[in-house]
Amino acid sequence: MVYDGECGFCRSQIESIRRRAIGEAFEYLPRQTPGIESRFPQLREGDFNTGMRLILPDGTVHVGADATYQIARHLRRWRYLAWLYRVPGFHTLARAAYAWIARNRHTLSRYCSDASCSKETRS
């Protein structure tokens, strides 16, 4: 799981996932990790402001809400609700909600208690 390590909201969500994950389901890496693009060349493509990346062992990359669905399948309690993402129309709504959160993550005041929250992320 690759996320924005400079984002307070993102770090908070990763900690929440760590607490709920079943076993050692994930490896958590900030996108700022030195050498990460050498290890995962597929990260060179795309705009990271669109969301976190979940890279499966076979190299498949899930982005944003699609990654969240895959992650939820491995979380206590959430795995029982993950099927909702497959309901027609729900995944479209989830993608729109995720996109809004991704664009506004640095301004979500509840999670922003450091200098990273003042960064401008809009293009």
Secondary structure, 3 states (H helix, E strand, C coil): CEECCCCHHHHHHHHHHHHHECCCCCCCEECCCCCHHHHCHHHHCCCHHHCCEEECCCCCEEECHHHHHHHHCCECCHHHCHHHHHCCCHHHHHHHHHHHHHHHHHHCHHHCCCHHHHCCCCC
